[in-house]
C-alpha cells in the first residue's frame, strides 16, 4: 500500500460506533447497566492504535515522519468540529437560550485543550454547558504532543518488539502512579479518571498493538486454530465483564484501566484481522460504519441534544432519549458533510 494512500479499516468504524453508543446510553440514564467510561477507554485504545499504525507506515515507507504534516492533520481532524460545537453552544448561552455559568477561564481552558485539569482544579465549573466531555480530547492532545517524537526516537534505535516493551513499561509506570495517588496521596476518583498523566496508558495499549502485532500490517497471528482464537476472544470478554462488575473503589481507580487495556488488545486484534467472523460482522454493517464515521461529532454534541430531547418530552425518558439520539445523529451527519469532509480533503493532500 503506497504511503500516499489514506489508511482505513472498516472494523474500526464499527468499534467507534459501539463506543459512542455506550457513552450515549450511559449519559441517557443507563449508566448502572452500560459502562460509558469504558466507551471512552475504547476511544483511547483505538486512537493510540490508529495513530501508531499511520506513523509506522509513514516511517517504514518514507524513512521519516513529517511532524508538521502530522500535527496539521490532527488540527484538521480535531479542532474544526470541536470549536463548532463549543461556540455554537456558547452563543446559545450568551443569547439567553441556555442558562450557564461560563467563565473566561473555563472557556479559555477548553479552547487551549486543558479542560481535564481545569475541571480538576478550578474553584467553579465555568465550562460551556454540555461540553465537560471535552476532557477526553485534552488527554489525547496532550498525549500526541510528545508521542510522535518518542515513537520516532525509539523506532530508529530498537526493534519493534523492544519498542513495544518500552511502551508497556510506560503503562506500568502510569499504573504505579495511579496507585501512588490513590493509596499514598488519597486522591479523589476524578484525579485518576480525568488527568492526562493517569490515563495515557489507555492510549499506549493501542500503541503497543500498533508496533508489536499489528493486525493490519504484520503477518503474525495469536493462534492458527479458529477455536483457540475464539477462546482467546471469550477470555478477553470475560476479563472485561469482570472489570465492569467488580466495584471495589481502589480497583476502579487504579488497575481497572490496565485490565481493560490488556483485554482490549485481543478484541481489537481479532476484530481487525477477522472481520468476517459472525461476532464481528455487525461492526461492518453499513449503518454501524456510518455511525462510526460520524462518531466524533456524535460524541462532542450528544449531551446538548439529549438536553433538547428532555426539553421536548419532559419526564418521558425513553422518548427523550430516542429524540436526543435522533437529533445527535442528524446533526453529526450534517457536520460531517459540511465540516469534516472538506477538512478530510485537506488532510489527504498532506499525504501526497
DRENMIZA-875913 format. One record per atom (N, C-alpha, C, O): x, y, z. Coordinates in steps of 0.2 Angstrom, whole numbers, padded with zeros to 4 digits, always signed. Example, Ala and Ser with C-alpha at 12.3 -4.5 7.8 and 13.67 -1.06 7.14 Angstrom:
<recs>
+0066-0028+0039+0062-0022+0039+0066-0016+0039+0071-0017+0042+0064-0011+0035+0068-0005+0036+0064+0000+0039+0067+0006+0040
</recs>
This chain:
<recs>
+0004-0006+0000+0000+0000+0000+0004+0006+0000+0009+0007+0004+0003+0011-0005+0008+0017-0005+0007+0021+0001+0001+0021+0004+0012+0024+0002+0012+0029+0008+0007+0035+0007+0005+0038+0012+0006+0036+0001+0002+0042+0000-0006+0040+0000-0010+0045+0000-0007+0034+0001-0014+0032+0001-0017+0032+0008-0013+0031+0013-0023+0035+0009-0025+0036+0016-0027+0029+0018-0030+0024+0015-0026+0027+0025-0027+0021+0028-0034+0020+0031-0035+0025+0035-0037+0015+0030-0044+0015+0033-0046+0007+0034-0045+0003+0030-0048+0006+0040-0050-0001+0042-0058+0000+0044-0059+0003+0050-0062-0003+0040-0069-0003+0042-0071-0005+0049-0076-0002+0052-0068-0010+0051-0069-0013+0058-0069-0008+0063-0072-0008+0068-0064-0003+0063-0063+0002+0067-0069+0007+0068-0070+0009+0073-0072+0008+0062-0078+0012+0062-0083+0009+0066-0087+0012+0070-0084+0002+0066-0089-0001+0070-0087-0001+0077-0092+0000+0081-0081-0001+0079-0079-0001+0086-0080+0006+0089-0083+0007+0094-0079+0011+0084-0081+0018+0086-0088+0019+0088-0090+0022+0092-0092+0016+0083-0099+0017+0084-0102+0014+0091-0106+0017+0094-0099+0008+0092-0101+0005+0099-0099+0009+0105-0102+0009+0110-0093+0012+0104-0090+0016+0110-0095+0022+0111-0096+0024+0116-0097+0025+0105-0101+0031+0105-0108+0030+0108-0110+0033+0112-0111+0024+0106-0117+0022+0109-0117+0020+0116-0121+0022+0120-0111+0017+0118-0110+0016+0126-0110+0022+0130-0113+0023+0135-0107+0027+0127-0106+0034+0131-0113+0037+0131-0115+0039+0136-0117+0037+0125-0123+0040+0125-0128+0036+0130-0132+0040+0134-0128+0030+0129-0133+0026+0134-0131+0027+0141-0136+0028+0145-0125+0028+0143-0123+0029+0150-0126+0036+0152-0129+0037+0157-0125+0041+0148-0127+0048+0150-0135+0048+0149-0138+0053+0152-0138+0044+0146-0145+0044+0145-0149+0041+0151-0155+0040+0151-0145+0039+0156-0148+0036+0162-0147+0029+0163-0150+0026+0168-0143+0026+0158-0142+0018+0159-0135+0017+0162-0132+0012+0160-0132+0022+0165-0125+0021+0167-0124+0015+0172-0119+0013+0173-0130+0013+0175-0129+0007+0180-0129+0001+0176-0128-0004+0179-0130+0001+0170-0130-0005+0165-0125-0005+0160-0121-0009+0159-0124+0001+0157-0119+0002+0151-0114+0006+0154-0114+0012+0156-0107+0004+0154-0102+0007+0156-0099+0012+0151-0095+0011+0147-0102+0019+0152-0100+0024+0147-0092+0026+0148-0089+0027+0143-0089+0025+0154-0082+0027+0154-0078+0022+0150-0073+0023+0148-0081+0016+0150-0077+0011+0145-0077+0013+0138-0072+0011+0134-0083+0016+0136-0083+0018+0129-0077+0023+0128-0074+0023+0122-0076+0028+0133-0070+0032+0132-0064+0029+0131-0059+0030+0127-0063+0023+0136-0057+0019+0135-0056+0016+0129-0050+0016+0126-0061+0014+0126-0061+0011+0119-0059+0016+0114-0054+0015+0110-0061+0022+0114-0059+0028+0110-0052+0029+0111-0048+0030+0106-0049+0029+0117-0042+0030+0118-0038+0024+0115-0033+0026+0111-0040+0018+0116-0036+0012+0113-0036+0013+0106-0031+0012+0103-0042+0014+0103-0042+0014+0096-0038+0020+0093-0035+0019+0088-0038+0026+0096-0034+0031+0094-0027+0030+0094-0023+0031+0089-0024+0027+0099-0017+0025+0100-0015+0020+0095-0010+0021+0092-0019+0015+0093-0018+0010+0088-0018+0013+0081-0013+0012+0078-0023+0017+0080-0023+0020+0073-0017+0025+0072-0014+0025+0066-0016+0029+0076-0011+0034+0075-0004+0031+0075+0000+0033+0071-0003+0026+0079+0004+0022+0078+0004+0019+0072+0010+0018+0069-0001+0016+0069-0001+0012+0063+0001+0017+0057+0005+0016+0053-0002+0023+0057-0001+0028+0052+0006+0030+0053+0010+0031+0048+0009+0032+0059+0016+0034+0060+0021+0028+0057+0026+0030+0054+0019+0022+0059+0023+0017+0057+0024+0016+0050+0029+0015+0047+0018+0016+0046+0018+0016+0039+0022+0021+0036+0026+0020+0031+0021+0027+0038+0025+0033+0035+0032+0032+0036+0036+0033+0032+0034+0030+0042+0041+0029+0044+0044+0023+0040+0050+0024+0037+0041+0018+0039+0043+0012+0035+0044+0013+0028+0048+0011+0024+0039+0017+0025+0038+0018+0018+0042+0024+0016+0045+0025+0010+0043+0029+0020+0046+0036+0018+0053+0037+0021+0057+0041+0020+0054+0033+0027+0060+0033+0030+0060+0039+0035+0065+0040+0039+0055+0043+0036+0055+0048+0041+0048+0050+0042+0043+0048+0039+0047+0054+0047+0040+0057+0049+0040+0064+0048+0044+0068+0050+0035+0067+0044+0034+0074+0043+0030+0076+0049+0024+0076+0049+0033+0079+0054+0030+0081+0060+0025+0087+0059+0020+0087+0062+0027+0091+0054+0022+0097+0053+0016+0094+0050+0010+0096+0052+0016+0089+0045+0010+0087+0042+0006+0083+0048+0000+0083+0048+0010+0079+0052+0006+0075+0057+0002+0080+0061-0004+0079+0063+0005+0086+0064+0001+0090+0068-0004+0094+0064-0010+0096+0067-0003+0095+0058-0008+0098+0054-0014+0094+0053-0020+0096+0053-0013+0087+0052-0018+0083+0051-0022+0082+0058-0028+0082+0057-0019+0082+0063-0023+0082+0070-0027+0088+0071-0033+0088+0073-0024+0094+0069-0028+0100+0069-0034+0100+0065-0040+0102+0067-0033+0098+0058-0039+0097+0054-0044+0093+0056-0050+0094+0055-0042+0087+0059-0047+0082+0062-0051+0084+0068-0057+0083+0068-0047+0087+0073-0050+0088+0079-0053+0095+0080-0059+0095+0083-0050+0100+0078-0052+0107+0081-0058+0109+0077-0062+0112+0081-0059+0109+0070-0065+0112+0067-0071+0110+0070-0076+0114+0072-0073+0103+0071-0079+0101+0074-0080+0103+0081-0085+0105+0084-0074+0102+0085-0074+0104+0092-0076+0111+0093-0080+0113+0097-0073+0116+0089-0074+0123+0090-0081+0125+0088-0084+0129+0091-0083+0121+0083-0090+0122+0080-0095+0121+0086-0100+0125+0087-0095+0115+0089-0099+0113+0094-0098+0118+0100-0103+0120+0103-0092+0119+0102-0091+0124+0108-0094+0131+0107-0098+0133+0112-0093+0134+0101-0095+0141+0101-0102+0141+0099-0106+0146+0100-0105+0136+0096-0112+0136+0094-0116+0136+0101-0121+0140+0102-0114+0132+0106-0117+0131+0112-0116+0138+0116-0120+0140+0120-0110+0140+0115-0108+0147+0119-0113+0152+0117-0115+0156+0121-0114+0153+0110-0119+0158+0108-0126+0157+0111-0129+0162+0112-0128+0151+0111-0135+0150+0114-0135+0152+0122-0140+0154+0124-0129+0151+0125-0128+0154+0132-0128+0161+0132-0132+0164+0136-0125+0164+0128-0124+0172+0128-0131+0175+0126-0132+0181+0128-0135+0172+0122-0141+0175+0120-0147+0173+0124-0152+0175+0123-0145+0169+0130-0150+0168+0135-0155+0162+0134-0159+0161+0137-0153+0158+0128-0157+0152+0127-0155+0147+0132-0160+0143+0134-0149+0146+0134-0147+0141+0139-0144+0145+0145-0140+0149+0145-0146+0143+0151-0144+0145+0157-0136+0143+0158-0135+0137+0156-0132+0147+0160-0125+0145+0161-0121+0148+0166-0124+0153+0169-0115+0146+0168-0111+0149+0172-0104+0149+0169-0099+0148+0173-0103+0150+0163-0097+0150+0159-0093+0156+0162-0095+0162+0163-0086+0154+0163-0082+0160+0165-0076+0160+0159-0076+0156+0155-0073+0166+0159-0067+0167+0154-0062+0161+0155-0059+0159+0150-0061+0159+0161-0056+0154+0162-0058+0147+0160-0054+0144+0157-0064+0146+0161-0067+0139+0159-0067+0139+0151-0065+0134+0148-0069+0144+0148-0069+0144+0140-0062+0144+0138-0060+0140+0133-0057+0148+0141-0050+0148+0138-0047+0141+0139-0043+0138+0135-0049+0137+0145-0046+0131+0146-0049+0126+0141-0045+0122+0138-0055+0127+0138-0057+0122+0133-0054+0124+0126-0052+0120+0122-0053+0130+0125-0050+0132+0119-0043+0130+0118-0040+0128+0113-0039+0130+0124-0032+0128+0124-0031+0121+0126-0026+0118+0127-0037+0117+0126-0036+0109+0127-0033+0107+0134-0029+0103+0134-0036+0111+0139-0034+0109+0146-0040+0108+0150-0040+0109+0156-0045+0106+0147-0052+0105+0150-0051+0100+0156-0054+0102+0161-0048+0095+0155-0047+0090+0161-0044+0093+0167-0047+0092+0173-0039+0096+0167-0036+0099+0173-0039+0105+0175-0039+0106+0181-0043+0109+0171-0047+0114+0173-0053+0111+0178-0054+0114+0183-0056+0106+0175-0061+0103+0179-0059+0100+0186-0063+0100+0191-0053+0098+0186-0050+0095+0192-0048+0101+0197-0049+0100+0203-0046+0106+0195-0043+0111+0200-0046+0118+0200-0044+0122+0204-0051+0119+0196-0054+0126+0196-0059+0126+0202-0061+0121+0204-0060+0132+0204-0064+0133+0210-0071+0132+0208-0076+0130+0212-0073+0134+0202-0080+0133+0199-0080+0130+0193-0075+0130+0189-0085+0127+0190-0085+0123+0184-0083+0128+0178-0078+0127+0175-0087+0133+0177-0085+0138+0172-0085+0136+0165-0084+0140+0160-0086+0129+0163-0085+0127+0156-0092+0128+0153-0097+0129+0156-0092+0128+0146-0098+0129+0142-0102+0123+0144-0100+0117+0144-0109+0124+0145-0113+0118+0146-0113+0113+0141-0112+0114+0135-0114+0107+0143-0114+0101+0139-0107+0099+0136-0107+0095+0131-0102+0102+0138-0095+0101+0135-0090+0099+0139-0084+0099+0138-0092+0097+0145-0087+0094+0150-0084+0088+0148-0078+0086+0150-0087+0084+0143-0084+0078+0140-0078+0080+0136-0074+0075+0134-0076+0086+0135-0070+0088+0131-0064+0086+0135-0058+0087+0132-0065+0084+0141-0059+0082+0145-0055+0077+0141-0049+0077+0141-0059+0072+0138-0055+0067+0135-0051+0069+0129-0046+0066+0127-0054+0074+0125-0050+0077+0120-0043+0080+0122-0038+0079+0119-0043+0083+0128-0037+0086+0131-0032+0080+0132-0026+0081+0131-0035+0074+0135-0030+0069+0136-0027+0067+0130-0020+0066+0130-0030+0066+0124-0027+0064+0118-0022+0069+0115-0017+0067+0113-0024+0075+0116-0020+0081+0113-0013+0081+0117-0008+0082+0114-0014+0080+0123-0008+0080+0127-0003+0075+0126+0003+0075+0125-0006+0069+0125-0003+0063+0123+0001+0064+0116+0007+0062+0115-0002+0067+0111+0000+0067+0104+0005+0073+0104+0008+0074+0098+0006+0077+0109+0011+0082+0108+0018+0079+0109+0023+0082+0106+0019+0074+0112+0025+0070+0113+0026+0064+0110+0031+0062+0108+0020+0060+0109+0021+0053+0107+0024+0052+0100+0029+0048+0099+0023+0056+0095+0026+0055+0088+0034+0056+0089+0038+0052+0086+0036+0061+0093+0044+0061+0094+0046+0055+0098+0052+0053+0096+0043+0053+0103+0045+0047+0106+0045+0041+0102+0050+0037+0102+0040+0040+0098+0039+0035+0093+0045+0034+0088+0048+0029+0087+0047+0040+0085+0052+0040+0080+0059+0039+0084+0063+0035+0081+0060+0042+0090+0066+0041+0093+0067+0033+0095+0073+0031+0094+0062+0030+0097+0063+0023+0099+0063+0019+0093+0068+0014+0093+0059+0020+0087+0060+0016+0081+0066+0016+0078+0068+0011+0074+0070+0021+0078+0076+0022+0075+0082+0019+0079+0087+0018+0076+0080+0017+0085+0086+0014+0089+0085+0006+0091+0089+0003+0092+0078+0004+0091+0077-0003+0093+0072-0006+0089+0069-0003+0085+0071-0013+0090+0067-0017+0086+0060-0015+0088+0058-0012+0093+0055-0017+0084+0048-0016+0085+0046-0019+0092+0042-0016+0096+0048-0025+0093+0046-0028+0099+0049-0025+0105+0046-0025+0111+0055-0022+0105+0058-0018+0110+0055-0012+0111+0054-0010+0117+0052-0009+0106+0048-0003+0107+0042-0004+0110+0040+0000+0115+0039-0010+0109+0033-0012+0112+0034-0013+0119+0030-0011+0124+0040-0016+0121+0042-0017+0128+0042-0010+0132+0041-0010+0137+0045-0005+0128+0046+0001+0131+0039+0004+0133+0038+0007+0138+0035+0004+0128+0028+0007+0129+0024+0003+0135+0021+0006+0139+0025-0004+0135+0022-0007+0141+0025-0005+0147+0022-0005+0152+0032-0004+0148+0035-0001+0154+0032+0005+0156+0031+0007+0162+0030+0010+0151+0027+0016+0152+0020+0015+0155+0018+0018+0160+0017+0010+0153+0010+0008+0155+0010+0006+0163+0006+0008+0167+0016+0002+0164+0017+0000+0171+0018+0006+0176+0016+0007+0181+0022+0011+0173+0023+0017+0177+0017+0021+0178+0016+0024+0184+0013+0021+0173+0006+0025+0174+0002+0022+0179-0001+0025+0184+0002+0015+0179-0002+0011+0184+0001+0012+0191-0003+0014+0196+0008+0012+0192+0011+0014+0198+0009+0021+0201+0008+0022+0207+0009+0026+0196+0007+0032+0198+0000+0033+0200-0001+0036+0205-0004+0029+0197-0011+0029+0199-0012+0026+0206-0015+0029+0211-0008+0021+0208-0008+0018+0214-0005+0022+0219-0008+0023+0225+0000+0026+0218+0003+0031+0222-0002+0036+0224-0003+0038+0230-0006+0039+0219-0011+0044+0220-0016+0042+0225-0018+0045+0229-0018+0035+0224-0024+0033+0227-0022+0030+0234-0025+0032+0239-0017+0027+0235-0015+0023+0241-0011+0028+0246-0011+0027+0252-0007+0032+0243-0002+0036+0247-0004+0044+0247-0004+0046+0253-0007+0046+0242-0009+0053+0242-0017+0054+0243-0019+0060+0244-0020+0049+0243-0028+0049+0244-0031+0053+0239-0036+0057+0241-0030+0053+0233-0033+0057+0228-0040+0055+0227-0042+0050+0228-0044+0060+0225-0051+0059+0223-0051+0055+0217-0047+0055+0212-0057+0051+0216-0058+0047+0210-0057+0051+0203-0054+0048+0198-0059+0057+0203-0059+0061+0197-0051+0062+0195-0050+0063+0189-0047+0062+0200-0040+0063+0198-0037+0058+0194-0033+0059+0189-0039+0052+0195-0036+0046+0191-0040+0045+0185-0038+0042+0180-0047+0048+0185-0051+0047+0179-0050+0052+0173-0050+0051+0167-0049+0058+0175-0048+0064+0171-0041+0066+0168-0041+0069+0163-0036+0065+0172-0030+0068+0171-0026+0064+0166-0026+0058+0165-0023+0068+0162-0019+0065+0156-0013+0060+0159-0012+0055+0156-0010+0062+0164-0004+0058+0167-0007+0052+0170-0003+0047+0171-0013+0051+0171-0016+0045+0174-0020+0040+0169-0022+0035+0170-0021+0043+0163-0025+0040+0158-0021+0038+0151-0024+0035+0147-0015+0040+0151-0011+0039+0145-0010+0032+0143-0009+0030+0137-0010+0028+0148-0009+0021+0146-0015+0018+0142-0014+0013+0138-0021+0021+0143-0026+0018+0138-0025+0019+0131-0027+0015+0127-0021+0024+0129-0019+0026+0123-0013+0021+0121-0012+0018+0116-0008+0020+0126-0002+0017+0125-0003+0009+0123+0000+0006+0120-0008+0006+0126-0010-0001+0125-0012-0001+0117-0010-0006+0114-0015+0004+0114-0016+0003+0107-0010+0004+0103-0009+0001+0098-0006+0009+0106+0001+0010+0103+0005+0003+0102+0008+0002+0098+0005-0001+0108+0008-0007+0108+0006-0012+0103+0010-0015+0099-0001-0012+0102-0003-0016+0096-0001-0014+0090+0001-0018+0085+0000-0007+0089+0002-0004+0083+0009-0006+0081+0011-0007+0075+0014-0007+0086+0021-0008+0084+0022-0016+0085+0027-0018+0082+0019-0019+0089+0021-0026+0091+0017-0031+0086+0021-0034+0082+0011-0032+0087+0007-0037+0082+0001-0033+0079-0004-0033+0082+0003-0029+0074-0002-0025+0071-0006-0030+0066-0003-0032+0061-0013-0030+0067-0017-0035+0063-0017-0032+0056-0019-0036+0052-0016-0026+0055-0017-0023+0048-0010-0023+0044-0010-0023+0038-0004-0024+0048+0002-0023+0044+0007-0030+0045+0011-0031+0041+0006-0034+0050+0010-0039+0052+0007-0046+0050+0001-0047+0051+0011-0051+0049+0009-0057+0047+0007-0062+0053+0004-0067+0053+0010-0060+0059+0009-0064+0065+0002-0065+0067-0002-0061+0066+0001-0071+0070-0006-0072+0072-0005-0075+0079+0000-0077+0081-0010-0074+0083-0010-0077+0090-0010-0084+0090-0006-0088+0093-0015-0087+0087-0016-0094+0086-0018-0096+0079-0022-0092+0076-0016-0101+0076-0018-0103+0069-0025-0106+0070-0029-0106+0065-0027-0109+0075-0033-0113+0076-0039-0107+0077-0038-0103+0081-0044-0108+0074-0050-0104+0075-0053-0104+0082-0055-0100+0085-0053-0111+0084-0056-0112+0091-0051-0109+0096-0054-0106+0101-0045-0109+0095-0040-0106+0100-0041-0098+0100-0041-0095+0106-0042-0095+0094-0043-0088+0094-0050-0086+0097-0051-0081+0100-0055-0091+0096-0062-0090+0099-0061-0090+0107-0065-0086+0110-0057-0095+0109-0056-0095+0116-0053-0089+0119-0054-0086+0124-0048-0086+0115-0045-0080+0117-0049-0074+0117-0049-0070+0122-0054-0074+0112-0059-0068+0112-0064-0069+0118-0065-0064+0122-0066-0075+0120-0070-0077+0125-0067-0075+0132-0070-0072+0136-0061-0076+0133-0057-0075+0139-0056-0067+0139-0057-0065+0145-0055-0063+0134-0054-0056+0134-0061-0053+0136-0061-0048+0140-0066-0056+0133-0073-0053+0135-0075-0054+0143-0077-0050+0146-0073-0060+0145-0074-0062+0152-0070-0057+0156-0073-0055+0162-0064-0056+0155-0060-0051+0159-0063-0044+0159-0064-0041+0164-0066-0042+0153-0069-0035+0153-0076-0035+0157-0077-0031+0161-0079-0041+0157-0085-0041+0161-0083-0041+0168-0087-0038+0172-0078-0044+0170-0076-0044+0177-0074-0037+0179-0076-0034+0184-0071-0033+0175-0069-0026+0176-0075-0022+0177-0075-0017+0180-0081-0024+0173-0087-0020+0174-0090-0021+0180-0093-0017+0184-0090-0027+0182-0094-0029+0188-0091-0029+0195-0094-0028+0200-0084-0029+0195-0080-0028+0201-0080-0021+0203-0077-0017+0200-0084-0019+0209-0085-0012+0210-0080-0010+0216-0081-0004+0218-0075-0013+0218-0070-0011+0223-0068-0004+0220-0065-0003+0215-0068+0001+0225-0066+0008+0223-0059+0008+0221-0057+0011+0216-0054+0005+0225-0047+0005+0224-0045+0002+0217-0041+0005+0213-0049-0003+0215-0048-0007+0209-0050-0002+0203-0046-0001+0198-0056+0001+0204-0058+0005+0199-0054+0011+0197-0054+0014+0192-0051+0014+0203-0046+0020+0202-0039+0018+0200-0036+0023+0197-0037+0012+0200-0030+0010+0198-0030+0005+0193-0028+0007+0187-0031-0001+0194-0030-0007+0190-0035-0008+0184-0034-0011+0179-0041-0005+0185-0046-0006+0180-0044-0004+0173-0045-0008+0168-0041+0002+0172-0039+0004+0166-0033-0001+0163-0033-0002+0157-0029-0003+0167-0024-0008+0165-0027-0014+0162-0026-0017+0157-0032-0017+0166-0035-0023+0165-0039-0022+0158-0039-0027+0154-0043-0017+0157-0047-0016+0151-0042-0015+0145-0044-0017+0140-0036-0012+0146-0032-0011+0141-0029-0017+0138-0028-0018+0132-0027-0022+0143-0025-0028+0141-0030-0032+0138-0028-0036+0133-0036-0032+0140-0042-0036+0137-0044-0034+0130-0046-0037+0126-0043-0027+0129-0045-0024+0123-0040-0026+0117-0042-0026+0111-0034-0028+0119-0029-0030+0114-0031-0036+0109-0032-0035+0103-0033-0042+0112-0036-0047+0108-0042-0045+0105-0044-0048+0099-0047-0041+0108-0053-0040+0105-0052-0036+0098-0055-0037+0093-0048-0030+0099-0046-0026+0093-0043-0030+0088-0044-0030+0082-0038-0034+0090-0034-0038+0085-0038-0043+0081-0037-0043+0075-0042-0046+0084-0046-0051+0081-0052-0048+0077-0053-0050+0071-0054-0042+0079-0059-0038+0075-0057-0036+0069-0060-0036+0063-0050-0034+0069-0047-0031+0063-0045-0037+0058-0046-0036+0052-0042-0042+0061-0039-0047+0057-0045-0052+0054-0044-0054+0049-0050-0053+0058-0056-0057+0056-0062-0054+0056-0067-0056+0059-0063-0049+0051-0070-0045+0051-0076-0049+0049-0081-0048+0050-0074-0055+0046-0079-0060+0043-0082-0064+0048-0087-0067+0047-0079-0065+0054-0082-0069+0060-0089-0066+0061-0090-0060+0061-0094-0071+0063-0101-0069+0064-0101-0063+0070-0105-0059+0069-0097-0064+0075-0097-0059+0080-0095-0052+0078-0097-0047+0082-0091-0052+0073-0088-0045+0071-0092-0042+0065-0091-0037+0063-0096-0046+0062-0099-0044+0056-0103-0037+0057-0104-0033+0052-0106-0037+0063-0110-0031+0064-0106-0025+0064-0109-0019+0062-0100-0025+0065-0095-0019+0065-0095-0017+0058-0093-0011+0057-0096-0021+0053-0095-0019+0046-0102-0018+0042-0102-0017+0036-0107-0018+0046-0114-0016+0043-0113-0009+0041-0111-0005+0045-0117-0007+0036-0116+0000+0033-0119+0005+0038-0115+0010+0039-0124+0004+0041-0127+0009+0046-0122+0010+0052-0121+0015+0055-0119+0004+0055-0114+0004+0060-0108+0008+0058-0106+0012+0062-0106+0007+0052-0100+0010+0050-0101+0017+0049-0096+0022+0051-0107+0019+0047-0108+0026+0046-0108+0030+0053-0106+0035+0053-0111+0027+0058-0111+0030+0064-0104+0030+0067-0103+0035+0070-0100+0026+0065-0093+0026+0067-0090+0032+0064-0085+0035+0067-0091+0033+0057-0088+0039+0054-0090+0045+0057-0086+0050+0057-0096+0046+0059-0098+0052+0062-0098+0053+0070-0100+0057+0073-0094+0047+0073-0094+0047+0080-0091+0052+0084-0093+0054+0089-0086+0056+0080-0083+0061+0084-0088+0067+0085-0088+0069+0091-0091+0069+0080-0096+0074+0082-0102+0072+0086-0104+0076+0090-0104+0066+0085-0109+0062+0089-0107+0063+0097-0111+0065+0101-0100+0061+0098-0098+0062+0105-0098+0069+0108-0100+0070+0113-0095+0074+0103-0095+0081+0105-0102+0084+0107-0102+0088+0112-0107+0082+0104-0113+0085+0104-0119+0082+0107-0124+0085+0108-0118+0075+0109-0123+0071+0112-0127+0074+0118-0133+0073+0119-0123+0077+0123-0126+0079+0129-0131+0085+0127-0136+0086+0131-0129+0090+0123-0133+0095+0121-0140+0092+0118-0145+0095+0120-0139+0088+0113-0145+0085+0110-0150+0081+0115-0156+0081+0114-0146+0078+0120-0150+0074+0125-0154+0079+0129-0160+0078+0131-0151+0085+0130-0155+0090+0134-0161+0093+0130-0166+0094+0133-0160+0093+0123-0165+0096+0119-0171+0090+0119-0177+0092+0119-0169+0084+0119-0174+0079+0120-0178+0079+0126-0184+0078+0126-0175+0081+0132-0179+0081+0138-0183+0088+0138-0188+0088+0141-0181+0093+0135-0185+0099+0134-0191+0098+0130-0196+0100+0131-0191+0093+0125-0196+0092+0121-0201+0087+0124-0207+0088+0124-0198+0081+0127-0203+0076+0130-0203+0076+0138-0207+0072+0140-0200+0080+0141-0200+0081+0148-0198+0075+0152-0193+0072+0151-0203+0072+0156-0202+0066+0160-0203+0060+0157-0203+0055+0161-0203+0059+0151-0203+0053+0147-0196+0051+0145-0194+0053+0139-0192+0047+0149-0185+0046+0147-0184+0042+0141-0179+0044+0137-0188+0037+0139-0187+0034+0133-0188+0038+0127-0184+0038+0123-0193+0042+0127-0195+0046+0121-0189+0052+0121-0187+0053+0115-0187+0054+0127-0182+0060+0127-0176+0057+0124-0172+0060+0120-0174+0051+0126-0168+0048+0124-0168+0046+0117-0163+0048+0113-0173+0044+0114-0173+0042+0107-0173+0049+0103-0170+0049+0098-0177+0054+0105-0176+0060+0102-0169+0063+0102-0167+0065+0097-0166+0063+0108-0159+0065+0108-0155+0061+0104-0150+0064+0100-0155+0055+0103-0151+0051+0099-0152+0053+0092-0148+0053+0088-0159+0053+0090-0160+0055+0083-0157+0062+0081-0154+0063+0076-0158+0067+0085-0155+0074+0084-0148+0073+0084-0145+0077+0080-0145+0070+0088-0137+0069+0088-0135+0066+0081-0130+0069+0079-0138+0061+0079-0136+0058+0073-0137+0063+0067-0132+0063+0063-0143+0066+0067-0144+0071+0061-0139+0076+0061-0136+0078+0056-0138+0079+0067-0133+0085+0067-0126+0082+0066-0122+0086+0062-0124+0077+0068-0117+0074+0067-0116+0073+0059-0111+0074+0057-0121+0070+0056-0121+0069+0049-0120+0075+0045-0116+0076+0040-0124+0080+0047-0123+0087+0043-0116+0090+0044-0113+0092+0039-0114+0090+0050-0107+0092+0052-0102+0088+0048-0097+0091+0046-0103+0082+0047-0098+0078+0044-0098+0080+0036-0092+0080+0033-0104+0081+0033-0104+0083+0026-0101+0090+0025-0097+0092+0021-0103+0095+0030-0101+0102+0029-0094+0104+0032-0091+0108+0029-0092+0100+0037-0086+0102+0040-0080+0097+0039-0075+0098+0037-0082+0091+0041-0077+0086+0042-0074+0084+0035-0068+0083+0034-0079+0083+0030-0076+0080+0023-0072+0086+0020-0067+0084+0017-0073+0092+0020-0069+0097+0017-0062+0097+0021-0057+0097+0017-0062+0096+0027-0055+0096+0031-0052+0089+0029-0046+0089+0030-0056+0084+0028-0053+0077+0027-0049+0078+0020-0044+0075+0019-0052+0082+0015-0048+0083+0009-0042+0086+0010-0037+0085+0007-0042+0091+0015-0035+0095+0016-0030+0090+0019-0024+0090+0018-0033+0085+0024-0028+0080+0026-0025+0076+0021-0020+0074+0021-0030+0074+0016-0027+0069+0011-0022+0072+0007-0017+0069+0005-0022+0079+0006-0017+0082+0002-0010+0082+0006-0005+0082+0003-0010+0081+0012-0004+0081+0016-0001+0074+0015+0005+0073+0017-0004+0069+0013-0001+0063+0011+0002+0062+0004+0005+0058+0002+0000+0067+0000+0003+0067-0007+0010+0069-0007+0013+0070-0013
</recs>
